């Protein structure tokens, strides 16, 4: 299932997420905006991982003095997706 998640508190404005409904495996992640090298790296690293594993690794990561980050926003988006 492909979902677009609007981020809050980050340079990236949205994340396009494709998760396999049957397995919970991430097929693809694409950040709209943000630091291209970092967001491309995150996308590449999490491809093929289970959403739950990504959440446990990325949730709570902060960017500088911000209360969130692009990785944390990805974790929040995945949490919403797997609740459905």
PDB file of N, CA, C and O in Angstrom, chain B, residues numbered from 101:
ATOM      1  N   UNK B 101       0.845  -1.171   0.000  1.00  0.00           N
ATOM      2  CA  UNK B 101       0.000   0.000   0.000  1.00  0.00           C
ATOM      3  C   UNK B 101       0.894   1.238   0.000  1.00  0.00           C
ATOM      4  O   UNK B 101       1.823   1.342   0.800  1.00  0.00           O
ATOM      5  N   UNK B 102       0.613   2.150  -0.878  1.00  0.00           N
ATOM      6  CA  UNK B 102       1.393   3.382  -0.955  1.00  0.00           C
ATOM      7  C   UNK B 102       0.640   4.489  -0.214  1.00  0.00           C
ATOM      8  O   UNK B 102      -0.560   4.685  -0.409  1.00  0.00           O
ATOM      9  N   UNK B 103       1.376   5.209   0.642  1.00  0.00           N
ATOM     10  CA  UNK B 103       0.803   6.259   1.469  1.00  0.00           C
ATOM     11  C   UNK B 103       1.706   7.478   1.416  1.00  0.00           C
ATOM     12  O   UNK B 103       2.927   7.345   1.343  1.00  0.00           O
ATOM     13  N   UNK B 104       1.115   8.664   1.451  1.00  0.00           N
ATOM     14  CA  UNK B 104       1.887   9.896   1.577  1.00  0.00           C
ATOM     15  C   UNK B 104       1.607  10.468   2.963  1.00  0.00           C
ATOM     16  O   UNK B 104       0.458  10.720   3.325  1.00  0.00           O
ATOM     17  N   UNK B 105       2.678  10.668   3.731  1.00  0.00           N
ATOM     18  CA  UNK B 105       2.599  11.172   5.098  1.00  0.00           C
ATOM     19  C   UNK B 105       3.175  12.579   5.117  1.00  0.00           C
ATOM     20  O   UNK B 105       4.321  12.783   4.718  1.00  0.00           O
ATOM     21  N   UNK B 106       2.391  13.553   5.576  1.00  0.00           N
ATOM     22  CA  UNK B 106       2.873  14.925   5.708  1.00  0.00           C
ATOM     23  C   UNK B 106       3.634  15.045   7.020  1.00  0.00           C
ATOM     24  O   UNK B 106       3.090  14.767   8.089  1.00  0.00           O
ATOM     25  N   UNK B 107       4.894  15.459   6.936  1.00  0.00           N
ATOM     26  CA  UNK B 107       5.749  15.555   8.116  1.00  0.00           C
ATOM     27  C   UNK B 107       5.495  16.855   8.864  1.00  0.00           C
ATOM     28  O   UNK B 107       4.910  17.799   8.332  1.00  0.00           O
ATOM     29  N   UNK B 108       5.953  16.879  10.117  1.00  0.00           N
ATOM     30  CA  UNK B 108       5.834  18.072  10.963  1.00  0.00           C
ATOM     31  C   UNK B 108       7.161  18.294  11.661  1.00  0.00           C
ATOM     32  O   UNK B 108       7.713  17.370  12.259  1.00  0.00           O
ATOM     33  N   UNK B 109       7.677  19.511  11.590  1.00  0.00           N
ATOM     34  CA  UNK B 109       8.881  19.868  12.324  1.00  0.00           C
ATOM     35  C   UNK B 109      10.188  19.472  11.660  1.00  0.00           C
ATOM     36  O   UNK B 109      11.234  19.466  12.309  1.00  0.00           O
ATOM     37  N   UNK B 110      10.141  19.140  10.370  1.00  0.00           N
ATOM     38  CA  UNK B 110      11.365  18.762   9.656  1.00  0.00           C
ATOM     39  C   UNK B 110      11.477  19.534   8.346  1.00  0.00           C
ATOM     40  O   UNK B 110      10.519  20.161   7.894  1.00  0.00           O
ATOM     41  N   UNK B 111      12.647  19.479   7.754  1.00  0.00           N
ATOM     42  CA  UNK B 111      12.856  20.118   6.445  1.00  0.00           C
ATOM     43  C   UNK B 111      12.085  19.387   5.351  1.00  0.00           C
ATOM     44  O   UNK B 111      11.564  20.011   4.426  1.00  0.00           O
ATOM     45  N   UNK B 112      12.015  18.063   5.462  1.00  0.00           N
ATOM     46  CA  UNK B 112      11.212  17.281   4.511  1.00  0.00           C
ATOM     47  C   UNK B 112       9.744  17.630   4.741  1.00  0.00           C
ATOM     48  O   UNK B 112       9.300  17.758   5.882  1.00  0.00           O
ATOM     49  N   UNK B 113       9.011  17.780   3.668  1.00  0.00           N
ATOM     50  CA  UNK B 113       7.600  18.170   3.773  1.00  0.00           C
ATOM     51  C   UNK B 113       6.661  16.963   3.791  1.00  0.00           C
ATOM     52  O   UNK B 113       5.558  17.040   4.333  1.00  0.00           O
ATOM     53  N   UNK B 114       7.098  15.853   3.201  1.00  0.00           N
ATOM     54  CA  UNK B 114       6.260  14.657   3.131  1.00  0.00           C
ATOM     55  C   UNK B 114       7.150  13.444   2.869  1.00  0.00           C
ATOM     56  O   UNK B 114       8.300  13.563   2.445  1.00  0.00           O
ATOM     57  N   UNK B 115       6.572  12.272   3.140  1.00  0.00           N
ATOM     58  CA  UNK B 115       7.266  11.011   2.859  1.00  0.00           C
ATOM     59  C   UNK B 115       6.286  10.113   2.119  1.00  0.00           C
ATOM     60  O   UNK B 115       5.173   9.879   2.589  1.00  0.00           O
ATOM     61  N   UNK B 116       6.705   9.609   0.953  1.00  0.00           N
ATOM     62  CA  UNK B 116       5.912   8.640   0.218  1.00  0.00           C
ATOM     63  C   UNK B 116       6.411   7.255   0.647  1.00  0.00           C
ATOM     64  O   UNK B 116       7.597   6.947   0.529  1.00  0.00           O
ATOM     65  N   UNK B 117       5.503   6.442   1.137  1.00  0.00           N
ATOM     66  CA  UNK B 117       5.857   5.160   1.734  1.00  0.00           C
ATOM     67  C   UNK B 117       5.077   4.054   1.048  1.00  0.00           C
ATOM     68  O   UNK B 117       3.861   4.148   0.882  1.00  0.00           O
ATOM     69  N   UNK B 118       5.790   2.996   0.648  1.00  0.00           N
ATOM     70  CA  UNK B 118       5.148   1.820   0.053  1.00  0.00           C
ATOM     71  C   UNK B 118       5.495   0.615   0.924  1.00  0.00           C
ATOM     72  O   UNK B 118       6.644   0.175   0.966  1.00  0.00           O
ATOM     73  N   UNK B 119       4.477   0.084   1.623  1.00  0.00           N
ATOM     74  CA  UNK B 119       4.651  -1.066   2.508  1.00  0.00           C
ATOM     75  C   UNK B 119       3.789  -2.211   1.986  1.00  0.00           C
ATOM     76  O   UNK B 119       2.629  -2.008   1.628  1.00  0.00           O
ATOM     77  N   UNK B 120       4.357  -3.407   1.943  1.00  0.00           N
ATOM     78  CA  UNK B 120       3.610  -4.597   1.548  1.00  0.00           C
ATOM     79  C   UNK B 120       2.601  -4.922   2.645  1.00  0.00           C
ATOM     80  O   UNK B 120       2.983  -5.172   3.788  1.00  0.00           O
ATOM     81  N   UNK B 121       1.322  -4.917   2.302  1.00  0.00           N
ATOM     82  CA  UNK B 121       0.265  -5.145   3.284  1.00  0.00           C
ATOM     83  C   UNK B 121       0.352  -6.528   3.924  1.00  0.00           C
ATOM     84  O   UNK B 121       0.091  -6.675   5.118  1.00  0.00           O
ATOM     85  N   UNK B 122       0.711  -7.521   3.158  1.00  0.00           N
ATOM     86  CA  UNK B 122       0.724  -8.901   3.656  1.00  0.00           C
ATOM     87  C   UNK B 122       1.875  -9.165   4.618  1.00  0.00           C
ATOM     88  O   UNK B 122       1.705  -9.879   5.607  1.00  0.00           O
ATOM     89  N   UNK B 123       3.055  -8.589   4.335  1.00  0.00           N
ATOM     90  CA  UNK B 123       4.249  -8.920   5.126  1.00  0.00           C
ATOM     91  C   UNK B 123       4.707  -7.793   6.047  1.00  0.00           C
ATOM     92  O   UNK B 123       5.484  -8.032   6.970  1.00  0.00           O
ATOM     93  N   UNK B 124       4.239  -6.573   5.811  1.00  0.00           N
ATOM     94  CA  UNK B 124       4.703  -5.431   6.603  1.00  0.00           C
ATOM     95  C   UNK B 124       6.107  -4.992   6.226  1.00  0.00           C
ATOM     96  O   UNK B 124       6.757  -4.264   6.976  1.00  0.00           O
ATOM     97  N   UNK B 125       6.576  -5.435   5.064  1.00  0.00           N
ATOM     98  CA  UNK B 125       7.914  -5.105   4.588  1.00  0.00           C
ATOM     99  C   UNK B 125       7.879  -3.823   3.767  1.00  0.00           C
ATOM    100  O   UNK B 125       6.960  -3.596   2.980  1.00  0.00           O
ATOM    101  N   UNK B 126       8.890  -2.995   3.963  1.00  0.00           N
ATOM    102  CA  UNK B 126       8.967  -1.728   3.231  1.00  0.00           C
ATOM    103  C   UNK B 126       9.508  -1.978   1.831  1.00  0.00           C
ATOM    104  O   UNK B 126      10.606  -2.508   1.660  1.00  0.00           O
ATOM    105  N   UNK B 127       8.719  -1.586   0.831  1.00  0.00           N
ATOM    106  CA  UNK B 127       9.142  -1.709  -0.563  1.00  0.00           C
ATOM    107  C   UNK B 127       9.937  -0.493  -1.011  1.00  0.00           C
ATOM    108  O   UNK B 127      10.941  -0.622  -1.712  1.00  0.00           O
ATOM    109  N   UNK B 128       9.480   0.697  -0.602  1.00  0.00           N
ATOM    110  CA  UNK B 128      10.132   1.925  -1.051  1.00  0.00           C
ATOM    111  C   UNK B 128       9.753   3.084  -0.122  1.00  0.00           C
ATOM    112  O   UNK B 128       8.642   3.139   0.405  1.00  0.00           O
ATOM    113  N   UNK B 129      10.690   3.991   0.062  1.00  0.00           N
ATOM    114  CA  UNK B 129      10.480   5.224   0.821  1.00  0.00           C
ATOM    115  C   UNK B 129      11.058   6.359  -0.014  1.00  0.00           C
ATOM    116  O   UNK B 129      12.160   6.240  -0.550  1.00  0.00           O
ATOM    117  N   UNK B 130      10.321   7.456  -0.124  1.00  0.00           N
ATOM    118  CA  UNK B 130      10.838   8.632  -0.813  1.00  0.00           C
ATOM    119  C   UNK B 130      10.453   9.879  -0.018  1.00  0.00           C
ATOM    120  O   UNK B 130       9.272  10.148   0.201  1.00  0.00           O
ATOM    121  N   UNK B 131      11.466  10.637   0.410  1.00  0.00           N
ATOM    122  CA  UNK B 131      11.232  11.887   1.133  1.00  0.00           C
ATOM    123  C   UNK B 131      11.081  13.019   0.131  1.00  0.00           C
ATOM    124  O   UNK B 131      11.804  13.070  -0.865  1.00  0.00           O
ATOM    125  N   UNK B 132      10.144  13.930   0.387  1.00  0.00           N
ATOM    126  CA  UNK B 132       9.967  15.131  -0.426  1.00  0.00           C
ATOM    127  C   UNK B 132      10.611  16.271   0.350  1.00  0.00           C
ATOM    128  O   UNK B 132      10.045  16.768   1.324  1.00  0.00           O
ATOM    129  N   UNK B 133      11.789  16.679  -0.084  1.00  0.00           N
ATOM    130  CA  UNK B 133      12.531  17.715   0.614  1.00  0.00           C
ATOM    131  C   UNK B 133      13.481  17.091   1.617  1.00  0.00           C
ATOM    132  O   UNK B 133      13.671  15.874   1.637  1.00  0.00           O
ATOM    133  N   UNK B 134      14.071  17.926   2.440  1.00  0.00           N
ATOM    134  CA  UNK B 134      15.045  17.456   3.411  1.00  0.00           C
ATOM    135  C   UNK B 134      16.438  17.369   2.804  1.00  0.00           C
ATOM    136  O   UNK B 134      16.650  17.753   1.654  1.00  0.00           O
ATOM    137  N   UNK B 135      17.371  16.867   3.576  1.00  0.00           N
ATOM    138  CA  UNK B 135      18.762  16.715   3.121  1.00  0.00           C
ATOM    139  C   UNK B 135      18.857  15.490   2.226  1.00  0.00           C
ATOM    140  O   UNK B 135      18.750  14.363   2.709  1.00  0.00           O
ATOM    141  N   UNK B 136      19.054  15.691   0.954  1.00  0.00           N
ATOM    142  CA  UNK B 136      18.965  14.615  -0.027  1.00  0.00           C
ATOM    143  C   UNK B 136      19.866  13.425   0.312  1.00  0.00           C
ATOM    144  O   UNK B 136      19.428  12.278   0.220  1.00  0.00           O
ATOM    145  N   UNK B 137      21.096  13.678   0.697  1.00  0.00           N
ATOM    146  CA  UNK B 137      21.996  12.565   1.013  1.00  0.00           C
ATOM    147  C   UNK B 137      21.496  11.748   2.190  1.00  0.00           C
ATOM    148  O   UNK B 137      21.515  10.518   2.144  1.00  0.00           O
ATOM    149  N   UNK B 138      21.052  12.415   3.239  1.00  0.00           N
ATOM    150  CA  UNK B 138      20.555  11.716   4.423  1.00  0.00           C
ATOM    151  C   UNK B 138      19.257  10.964   4.140  1.00  0.00           C
ATOM    152  O   UNK B 138      19.121   9.797   4.507  1.00  0.00           O
ATOM    153  N   UNK B 139      18.316  11.621   3.497  1.00  0.00           N
ATOM    154  CA  UNK B 139      17.026  10.970   3.258  1.00  0.00           C
ATOM    155  C   UNK B 139      17.158   9.835   2.239  1.00  0.00           C
ATOM    156  O   UNK B 139      16.464   8.825   2.353  1.00  0.00           O
ATOM    157  N   UNK B 140      18.034   9.987   1.252  1.00  0.00           N
ATOM    158  CA  UNK B 140      18.281   8.896   0.303  1.00  0.00           C
ATOM    159  C   UNK B 140      18.930   7.716   1.012  1.00  0.00           C
ATOM    160  O   UNK B 140      18.610   6.561   0.730  1.00  0.00           O
ATOM    161  N   UNK B 141      19.837   8.007   1.928  1.00  0.00           N
ATOM    162  CA  UNK B 141      20.489   6.959   2.693  1.00  0.00           C
ATOM    163  C   UNK B 141      19.508   6.202   3.568  1.00  0.00           C
ATOM    164  O   UNK B 141      19.533   4.972   3.622  1.00  0.00           O
ATOM    165  N   UNK B 142      18.640   6.940   4.257  1.00  0.00           N
ATOM    166  CA  UNK B 142      17.614   6.303   5.093  1.00  0.00           C
ATOM    167  C   UNK B 142      16.733   5.411   4.231  1.00  0.00           C
ATOM    168  O   UNK B 142      16.452   4.268   4.592  1.00  0.00           O
ATOM    169  N   UNK B 143      16.302   5.932   3.097  1.00  0.00           N
ATOM    170  CA  UNK B 143      15.425   5.175   2.199  1.00  0.00           C
ATOM    171  C   UNK B 143      16.081   3.870   1.764  1.00  0.00           C
ATOM    172  O   UNK B 143      15.442   2.818   1.758  1.00  0.00           O
ATOM    173  N   UNK B 144      17.341   3.943   1.407  1.00  0.00           N
ATOM    174  CA  UNK B 144      18.062   2.756   0.961  1.00  0.00           C
ATOM    175  C   UNK B 144      18.241   1.746   2.094  1.00  0.00           C
ATOM    176  O   UNK B 144      18.095   0.542   1.888  1.00  0.00           O
ATOM    177  N   UNK B 145      18.553   2.238   3.277  1.00  0.00           N
ATOM    178  CA  UNK B 145      18.794   1.348   4.414  1.00  0.00           C
ATOM    179  C   UNK B 145      17.547   0.600   4.878  1.00  0.00           C
ATOM    180  O   UNK B 145      17.643  -0.560   5.281  1.00  0.00           O
ATOM    181  N   UNK B 146      16.384   1.238   4.830  1.00  0.00           N
ATOM    182  CA  UNK B 146      15.178   0.601   5.357  1.00  0.00           C
ATOM    183  C   UNK B 146      14.442  -0.259   4.330  1.00  0.00           C
ATOM    184  O   UNK B 146      13.553  -1.027   4.699  1.00  0.00           O
ATOM    185  N   UNK B 147      14.795  -0.143   3.056  1.00  0.00           N
ATOM    186  CA  UNK B 147      14.136  -0.946   2.028  1.00  0.00           C
ATOM    187  C   UNK B 147      14.343  -2.429   2.340  1.00  0.00           C
ATOM    188  O   UNK B 147      15.467  -2.880   2.555  1.00  0.00           O
ATOM    189  N   UNK B 148      13.250  -3.167   2.359  1.00  0.00           N
ATOM    190  CA  UNK B 148      13.299  -4.599   2.639  1.00  0.00           C
ATOM    191  C   UNK B 148      13.147  -4.946   4.112  1.00  0.00           C
ATOM    192  O   UNK B 148      13.036  -6.121   4.461  1.00  0.00           O
ATOM    193  N   UNK B 149      13.140  -3.939   4.983  1.00  0.00           N
ATOM    194  CA  UNK B 149      12.985  -4.180   6.420  1.00  0.00           C
ATOM    195  C   UNK B 149      11.510  -4.230   6.808  1.00  0.00           C
ATOM    196  O   UNK B 149      10.658  -3.684   6.106  1.00  0.00           O
ATOM    197  N   UNK B 150      11.215  -4.879   7.915  1.00  0.00           N
ATOM    198  CA  UNK B 150       9.868  -4.869   8.484  1.00  0.00           C
ATOM    199  C   UNK B 150       9.621  -3.495   9.112  1.00  0.00           C
ATOM    200  O   UNK B 150      10.517  -2.917   9.728  1.00  0.00           O
ATOM    201  N   UNK B 151       8.415  -2.985   8.953  1.00  0.00           N
ATOM    202  CA  UNK B 151       8.066  -1.670   9.485  1.00  0.00           C
ATOM    203  C   UNK B 151       8.326  -1.593  10.989  1.00  0.00           C
ATOM    204  O   UNK B 151       8.821  -0.575  11.472  1.00  0.00           O
ATOM    205  N   UNK B 152       8.003  -2.646  11.735  1.00  0.00           N
ATOM    206  CA  UNK B 152       8.200  -2.650  13.186  1.00  0.00           C
ATOM    207  C   UNK B 152       9.669  -2.475  13.553  1.00  0.00           C
ATOM    208  O   UNK B 152       9.991  -1.789  14.524  1.00  0.00           O
ATOM    209  N   UNK B 153      10.559  -3.093  12.781  1.00  0.00           N
ATOM    210  CA  UNK B 153      11.995  -2.978  13.042  1.00  0.00           C
ATOM    211  C   UNK B 153      12.489  -1.557  12.797  1.00  0.00           C
ATOM    212  O   UNK B 153      13.316  -1.042  13.548  1.00  0.00           O
ATOM    213  N   UNK B 154      11.979  -0.931  11.745  1.00  0.00           N
ATOM    214  CA  UNK B 154      12.362   0.448  11.435  1.00  0.00           C
ATOM    215  C   UNK B 154      11.877   1.377  12.537  1.00  0.00           C
ATOM    216  O   UNK B 154      12.614   2.268  12.960  1.00  0.00           O
ATOM    217  N   UNK B 155      10.657   1.184  13.004  1.00  0.00           N
ATOM    218  CA  UNK B 155      10.117   2.012  14.083  1.00  0.00           C
ATOM    219  C   UNK B 155      11.009   1.915  15.310  1.00  0.00           C
ATOM    220  O   UNK B 155      11.359   2.931  15.910  1.00  0.00           O
ATOM    221  N   UNK B 156      11.377   0.695  15.684  1.00  0.00           N
ATOM    222  CA  UNK B 156      12.170   0.521  16.903  1.00  0.00           C
ATOM    223  C   UNK B 156      13.552   1.156  16.793  1.00  0.00           C
ATOM    224  O   UNK B 156      14.132   1.548  17.806  1.00  0.00           O
ATOM    225  N   UNK B 157      14.082   1.261  15.593  1.00  0.00           N
ATOM    226  CA  UNK B 157      15.417   1.852  15.402  1.00  0.00           C
ATOM    227  C   UNK B 157      15.393   3.370  15.261  1.00  0.00           C
ATOM    228  O   UNK B 157      16.334   4.046  15.677  1.00  0.00           O
ATOM    229  N   UNK B 158      14.323   3.911  14.675  1.00  0.00           N
ATOM    230  CA  UNK B 158      14.329   5.333  14.319  1.00  0.00           C
ATOM    231  C   UNK B 158      13.486   6.232  15.218  1.00  0.00           C
ATOM    232  O   UNK B 158      13.719   7.439  15.272  1.00  0.00           O
ATOM    233  N   UNK B 159      12.526   5.671  15.914  1.00  0.00           N
ATOM    234  CA  UNK B 159      11.632   6.483  16.736  1.00  0.00           C
ATOM    235  C   UNK B 159      12.412   7.209  17.832  1.00  0.00           C
ATOM    236  O   UNK B 159      13.223   6.610  18.539  1.00  0.00           O
ATOM    237  N   UNK B 160      12.147   8.508  17.957  1.00  0.00           N
ATOM    238  CA  UNK B 160      12.766   9.307  19.006  1.00  0.00           C
ATOM    239  C   UNK B 160      14.057  10.006  18.612  1.00  0.00           C
ATOM    240  O   UNK B 160      14.594  10.785  19.399  1.00  0.00           O
ATOM    241  N   UNK B 161      14.568   9.746  17.412  1.00  0.00           N
ATOM    242  CA  UNK B 161      15.783  10.439  16.962  1.00  0.00           C
ATOM    243  C   UNK B 161      15.443  11.910  16.752  1.00  0.00           C
ATOM    244  O   UNK B 161      14.414  12.249  16.169  1.00  0.00           O
ATOM    245  N   UNK B 162      16.322  12.769  17.236  1.00  0.00           N
ATOM    246  CA  UNK B 162      16.105  14.214  17.122  1.00  0.00           C
ATOM    247  C   UNK B 162      17.132  14.824  16.170  1.00  0.00           C
ATOM    248  O   UNK B 162      18.224  14.289  15.980  1.00  0.00           O
ATOM    249  N   UNK B 163      16.754  15.955  15.580  1.00  0.00           N
ATOM    250  CA  UNK B 163      17.633  16.702  14.689  1.00  0.00           C
ATOM    251  C   UNK B 163      17.985  18.012  15.393  1.00  0.00           C
ATOM    252  O   UNK B 163      17.167  18.929  15.470  1.00  0.00           O
ATOM    253  N   UNK B 164      19.209  18.085  15.903  1.00  0.00           N
ATOM    254  CA  UNK B 164      19.621  19.290  16.619  1.00  0.00           C
ATOM    255  C   UNK B 164      18.729  19.546  17.810  1.00  0.00           C
ATOM    256  O   UNK B 164      18.527  18.666  18.647  1.00  0.00           O
ATOM    257  N   UNK B 165      18.188  20.765  17.887  1.00  0.00           N
ATOM    258  CA  UNK B 165      17.332  21.119  19.022  1.00  0.00           C
ATOM    259  C   UNK B 165      15.850  20.799  18.762  1.00  0.00           C
ATOM    260  O   UNK B 165      15.006  20.998  19.636  1.00  0.00           O
ATOM    261  N   UNK B 166      15.547  20.308  17.571  1.00  0.00           N
ATOM    262  CA  UNK B 166      14.160  19.956  17.242  1.00  0.00           C
ATOM    263  C   UNK B 166      13.737  18.730  18.039  1.00  0.00           C
ATOM    264  O   UNK B 166      14.573  17.914  18.429  1.00  0.00           O
ATOM    265  N   UNK B 167      12.448  18.607  18.277  1.00  0.00           N
ATOM    266  CA  UNK B 167      11.907  17.455  18.991  1.00  0.00           C
ATOM    267  C   UNK B 167      11.710  16.240  18.100  1.00  0.00           C
ATOM    268  O   UNK B 167      11.272  15.192  18.575  1.00  0.00           O
ATOM    269  N   UNK B 168      12.021  16.358  16.831  1.00  0.00           N
ATOM    270  CA  UNK B 168      11.818  15.280  15.876  1.00  0.00           C
ATOM    271  C   UNK B 168      12.912  15.336  14.822  1.00  0.00           C
ATOM    272  O   UNK B 168      13.824  16.158  14.913  1.00  0.00           O
ATOM    273  N   UNK B 169      12.826  14.472  13.830  1.00  0.00           N
ATOM    274  CA  UNK B 169      13.783  14.423  12.720  1.00  0.00           C
ATOM    275  C   UNK B 169      13.110  13.686  11.575  1.00  0.00           C
ATOM    276  O   UNK B 169      12.010  13.157  11.733  1.00  0.00           O
ATOM    277  N   UNK B 170      13.761  13.652  10.430  1.00  0.00           N
ATOM    278  CA  UNK B 170      13.209  12.881   9.311  1.00  0.00           C
ATOM    279  C   UNK B 170      13.093  11.400   9.669  1.00  0.00           C
ATOM    280  O   UNK B 170      12.065  10.794   9.369  1.00  0.00           O
ATOM    281  N   UNK B 171      14.114  10.783  10.305  1.00  0.00           N
ATOM    282  CA  UNK B 171      13.948   9.384  10.702  1.00  0.00           C
ATOM    283  C   UNK B 171      12.788   9.189  11.690  1.00  0.00           C
ATOM    284  O   UNK B 171      12.034   8.222  11.576  1.00  0.00           O
ATOM    285  N   UNK B 172      12.645  10.094  12.648  1.00  0.00           N
ATOM    286  CA  UNK B 172      11.555   9.988  13.613  1.00  0.00           C
ATOM    287  C   UNK B 172      10.209  10.137  12.920  1.00  0.00           C
ATOM    288  O   UNK B 172       9.265   9.419  13.249  1.00  0.00           O
ATOM    289  N   UNK B 173      10.104  11.052  11.972  1.00  0.00           N
ATOM    290  CA  UNK B 173       8.854  11.235  11.244  1.00  0.00           C
ATOM    291  C   UNK B 173       8.515   9.989  10.421  1.00  0.00           C
ATOM    292  O   UNK B 173       7.345   9.628  10.294  1.00  0.00           O
ATOM    293  N   UNK B 174       9.533   9.335   9.865  1.00  0.00           N
ATOM    294  CA  UNK B 174       9.304   8.078   9.160  1.00  0.00           C
ATOM    295  C   UNK B 174       8.748   7.037  10.125  1.00  0.00           C
ATOM    296  O   UNK B 174       7.805   6.321   9.787  1.00  0.00           O
ATOM    297  N   UNK B 175       9.319   6.948  11.318  1.00  0.00           N
ATOM    298  CA  UNK B 175       8.821   6.004  12.319  1.00  0.00           C
ATOM    299  C   UNK B 175       7.372   6.304  12.678  1.00  0.00           C
ATOM    300  O   UNK B 175       6.565   5.383  12.806  1.00  0.00           O
ATOM    301  N   UNK B 176       7.028   7.583  12.843  1.00  0.00           N
ATOM    302  CA  UNK B 176       5.653   7.969  13.167  1.00  0.00           C
ATOM    303  C   UNK B 176       4.693   7.584  12.029  1.00  0.00           C
ATOM    304  O   UNK B 176       3.586   7.103  12.269  1.00  0.00           O
ATOM    305  N   UNK B 177       5.141   7.806  10.794  1.00  0.00           N
ATOM    306  CA  UNK B 177       4.318   7.448   9.640  1.00  0.00           C
ATOM    307  C   UNK B 177       4.085   5.935   9.588  1.00  0.00           C
ATOM    308  O   UNK B 177       2.964   5.481   9.359  1.00  0.00           O
ATOM    309  N   UNK B 178       5.137   5.170   9.797  1.00  0.00           N
ATOM    310  CA  UNK B 178       5.006   3.707   9.769  1.00  0.00           C
ATOM    311  C   UNK B 178       4.099   3.223  10.893  1.00  0.00           C
ATOM    312  O   UNK B 178       3.324   2.286  10.705  1.00  0.00           O
ATOM    313  N   UNK B 179       4.190   3.846  12.042  1.00  0.00           N
ATOM    314  CA  UNK B 179       3.323   3.471  13.165  1.00  0.00           C
ATOM    315  C   UNK B 179       1.850   3.664  12.764  1.00  0.00           C
ATOM    316  O   UNK B 179       1.009   2.815  13.062  1.00  0.00           O
ATOM    317  N   UNK B 180       1.545   4.772  12.096  1.00  0.00           N
ATOM    318  CA  UNK B 180       0.167   5.012  11.638  1.00  0.00           C
ATOM    319  C   UNK B 180      -0.261   3.974  10.609  1.00  0.00           C
ATOM    320  O   UNK B 180      -1.397   3.500  10.636  1.00  0.00           O
ATOM    321  N   UNK B 181       0.645   3.622   9.704  1.00  0.00           N
ATOM    322  CA  UNK B 181       0.326   2.666   8.652  1.00  0.00           C
ATOM    323  C   UNK B 181       0.008   1.290   9.232  1.00  0.00           C
ATOM    324  O   UNK B 181      -0.965   0.656   8.822  1.00  0.00           O
ATOM    325  N   UNK B 182       0.817   0.826  10.178  1.00  0.00           N
ATOM    326  CA  UNK B 182       0.589  -0.528  10.688  1.00  0.00           C
ATOM    327  C   UNK B 182      -0.607  -0.595  11.643  1.00  0.00           C
ATOM    328  O   UNK B 182      -1.108  -1.683  11.928  1.00  0.00           O
ATOM    329  N   UNK B 183      -1.066   0.556  12.138  1.00  0.00           N
ATOM    330  CA  UNK B 183      -2.280   0.569  12.971  1.00  0.00           C
ATOM    331  C   UNK B 183      -3.531   0.279  12.141  1.00  0.00           C
ATOM    332  O   UNK B 183      -4.519  -0.243  12.657  1.00  0.00           O
ATOM    333  N   UNK B 184      -3.479   0.623  10.852  1.00  0.00           N
ATOM    334  CA  UNK B 184      -4.653   0.476   9.970  1.00  0.00           C
ATOM    335  C   UNK B 184      -4.928  -0.957   9.639  1.00  0.00           C
ATOM    336  O   UNK B 184      -5.876  -1.252   8.911  1.00  0.00           O
TER     337      UNK B 184
END
